[in-house]
Amino acid sequence: MRIVFVGCGFVSDYYLKTLPLHPHLELIGCFDQDCDRADHLAKRTWSKSYNSLDDVLADANVDIVVNLTNPRSHYSITQAALMAGKHVYSEKPIAMTMAEAKELADLANQKNLQLSCAPCSCLSESAQTLWKALRQEVVGPVRLVYAEMDDGLVHKMPYQQWVSTSGIPWPFQDEFEVGCTLEHAGYYLTWLTMFFGPAASVTAFSSCLIPAADKHPEVTLSPSDTPDFSVACIKFVSGVVARLTCSIVAPHDHSLRIIGDQGIAGIDDCWYYGDPVYVQRMVKIRRKVFMSPVKKKYPLVRRAPKFNYNGAQQMDFCRGVAEMAEAITEGRPNRLATDFSLHNNELAIAIQNALETGCTYPLTTSFEPIQPMPWAMA
Ligand SMILES: NC(=O)c1ccc[n+]([C@@H]2O[C@H](COP(=O)([O-])OP(=O)(O)OC[C@H]3O[C@@H](n4cnc5c(N)ncnc54)[C@H](O)[C@@H]3O)[C@@H](O)[C@H]2O)c1
């Protein structure tokens, strides 16, 4: 499958670093509105630097457009690519509003094209192992989940010095303006919906706790008050309830605890594809029942690859693109299908938009059950 990166910024480096893990993906070119960035990436990859998006879309050799632009450009790029008959793998979110995301999903379905949205970490060794453990009911019936996506006080960190491996700065302004919920909720939403199926409703609260001037005194953020904290209680059709927290305020915590009648199954950080899965069991001694302090390792279904980059994460960014390519080639359902991606986007957008009045939002979308990865079947 021949792919093109549209958007050659910070995250494109991580896609590039994990591309060699998927030899069936061939990067044939790149495009960015900043020509220098596209030229630089094209030179490093011996691929073509396109002069315009129209040139990319007119190229019959392009099978999949990998949309790595900033979130507020996702809609227009994905729409143009689908109209031109290209499959699209988009960084999160699909679009900034549910109306736009739904329009793109409808367009993809009408044209019989694939539209998937990152993150793809639910295909990681850790996620697939945890899912296997749940299918084996290692903690009995699941009742409750606590998922945390807290990244610490980012505005107090030297974020202006954060650069990708090729020296591209972390786009702090865009990150603050788009907000940590749209940026990060998906890292656990995708796991939860894959494990427990579609959500029925979400009750959420979101708020901006750090004023714009404290995030960056010289840059005017627009909007200035995007939530930097959110908490959501998601009720799944299956009956499970999950509480998901996202912030760039509370100390770093990316943990997941899945609570069943017989114990807890969890991991410490979903940004590490090989993060160990543990199980803590309920112990009964005489008339008392308590949670054992011992965290037993549940064996990973396979070893995660070694990643050839430094960063706050160790993730195979290209695994979702590879999944899409294999699904197209093999004529089978894509695990990150359009409807699955749309459902997770609906959840993230509802949480972000809840604001301080809060709301209970009934989900309007759903998706078909997903198959585990072949190497993680129970
Ligand atoms: N920064 C991270 O740590 C990180 C991690 C994972 C995923 N992501 C996601 O990756 C995506 C890109 O983020 P980034 O950090 O690379 O941002 P970035 O600002 O570093 O790069 C985005 C690039 O897209 C280009 N672009 C924007 N609009 C365009 C358009 N209409 N046409 C052509 N080019 C356009 C910009 O010129 C820029 O070079 C976002 O969706 C983000 O959520 C970011």
The ligand as an SDF file (V2000), in Angstrom:
LIG
                    3D

 44 48  0  0  0  0  0  0  0  0999 V2000
    2.4960   16.5960   19.2660 N   0  0  0  0  0  0  0  0  0  0  0  0
    2.3320   15.3780   19.7550 C   0  0  0  0  0  0  0  0  0  0  0  0
    2.9850   14.9820   20.7330 O   0  0  0  0  0  0  0  0  0  0  0  0
    1.3430   14.4620   19.1090 C   0  0  0  0  0  0  0  0  0  0  0  0
    1.3410   13.1100   19.4740 C   0  0  0  0  0  0  0  0  0  0  0  0
    0.4120   12.2560   18.8800 C   0  0  0  0  0  0  0  0  0  0  0  0
   -0.4620   12.7590   17.9490 C   0  0  0  0  0  0  0  0  0  0  0  0
   -0.4680   14.0890   17.6170 N   0  0  0  0  0  0  0  0  0  0  0  0
   -1.4350   14.5550   16.6150 C   0  0  0  0  0  0  0  0  0  0  0  0
   -0.7560   14.7310   15.3860 O   0  0  0  0  0  0  0  0  0  0  0  0
   -1.3510   15.7680   14.6110 C   0  0  0  0  0  0  0  0  0  0  0  0
   -0.2720   16.7480   14.2010 C   0  0  0  0  0  0  0  0  0  0  0  0
    0.3530   17.2260   15.3540 O   0  0  0  0  0  0  0  0  0  0  0  0
    1.8520   17.7490   15.3380 P   0  0  0  0  0  0  0  0  0  0  0  0
    2.2920   17.7290   16.7390 O   0  0  0  0  0  0  0  0  0  0  0  0
    2.6480   17.0490   14.2970 O   0  0  0  0  0  0  0  0  0  0  0  0
    1.6100   19.2640   14.8690 O   0  0  0  0  0  0  0  0  0  0  0  0
    2.6350   20.2290   14.0960 P   0  0  0  0  0  0  0  0  0  0  0  0
    2.0760   21.5910   14.1980 O   0  0  0  0  0  0  0  0  0  0  0  0
    4.0290   19.9910   14.5750 O   0  0  0  0  0  0  0  0  0  0  0  0
    2.5610   19.7060   12.5980 O   0  0  0  0  0  0  0  0  0  0  0  0
    1.3980   19.7920   11.8240 C   0  0  0  0  0  0  0  0  0  0  0  0
    1.8150   20.1200   10.4060 C   0  0  0  0  0  0  0  0  0  0  0  0
    0.6470   20.1630    9.6040 O   0  0  0  0  0  0  0  0  0  0  0  0
    0.7960   21.2140    8.6610 C   0  0  0  0  0  0  0  0  0  0  0  0
   -0.5440   21.6520    8.2260 N   0  0  0  0  0  0  0  0  0  0  0  0
   -1.5400   22.1770    8.9860 C   0  0  0  0  0  0  0  0  0  0  0  0
   -2.6100   22.4340    8.2210 N   0  0  0  0  0  0  0  0  0  0  0  0
   -2.3040   22.0710    6.9690 C   0  0  0  0  0  0  0  0  0  0  0  0
   -2.9990   22.0920    5.7330 C   0  0  0  0  0  0  0  0  0  0  0  0
   -4.2480   22.5470    5.6350 N   0  0  0  0  0  0  0  0  0  0  0  0
   -2.3480   21.6460    4.6210 N   0  0  0  0  0  0  0  0  0  0  0  0
   -1.0890   21.1780    4.7060 C   0  0  0  0  0  0  0  0  0  0  0  0
   -0.3690   21.1260    5.8350 N   0  0  0  0  0  0  0  0  0  0  0  0
   -0.9720   21.5670    6.9610 C   0  0  0  0  0  0  0  0  0  0  0  0
    1.5300   22.2970    9.4240 C   0  0  0  0  0  0  0  0  0  0  0  0
    2.1910   23.2020    8.5550 O   0  0  0  0  0  0  0  0  0  0  0  0
    2.4930   21.4790   10.2780 C   0  0  0  0  0  0  0  0  0  0  0  0
    3.7540   21.3080    9.6730 O   0  0  0  0  0  0  0  0  0  0  0  0
   -2.4380   16.3630   15.4980 C   0  0  0  0  0  0  0  0  0  0  0  0
   -3.6760   15.8330   15.1270 O   0  0  0  0  0  0  0  0  0  0  0  0
   -2.0900   15.8960   16.9020 C   0  0  0  0  0  0  0  0  0  0  0  0
   -3.2440   15.7060   17.6860 O   0  0  0  0  0  0  0  0  0  0  0  0
    0.4480   14.9410   18.1560 C   0  0  0  0  0  0  0  0  0  0  0  0
  1  2  1  0
  2  3  2  0
  2  4  1  0
  4  5  1  0
  4 44  2  0
  5  6  2  0
  6  7  1  0
  7  8  2  0
  8  9  1  0
  8 44  1  0
  9 10  1  0
  9 42  1  0
 10 11  1  0
 11 12  1  0
 11 40  1  0
 12 13  1  0
 13 14  1  0
 14 15  2  0
 14 16  1  0
 14 17  1  0
 17 18  1  0
 18 19  2  0
 18 20  1  0
 18 21  1  0
 21 22  1  0
 22 23  1  0
 23 24  1  0
 23 38  1  0
 24 25  1  0
 25 26  1  0
 25 36  1  0
 26 27  1  0
 26 35  1  0
 27 28  2  0
 28 29  1  0
 29 30  1  0
 29 35  2  0
 30 31  1  0
 30 32  2  0
 32 33  1  0
 33 34  2  0
 34 35  1  0
 36 37  1  0
 36 38  1  0
 38 39  1  0
 40 41  1  0
 40 42  1  0
 42 43  1  0
M  CHG  2   8   1  16  -1
M  END
$$$$
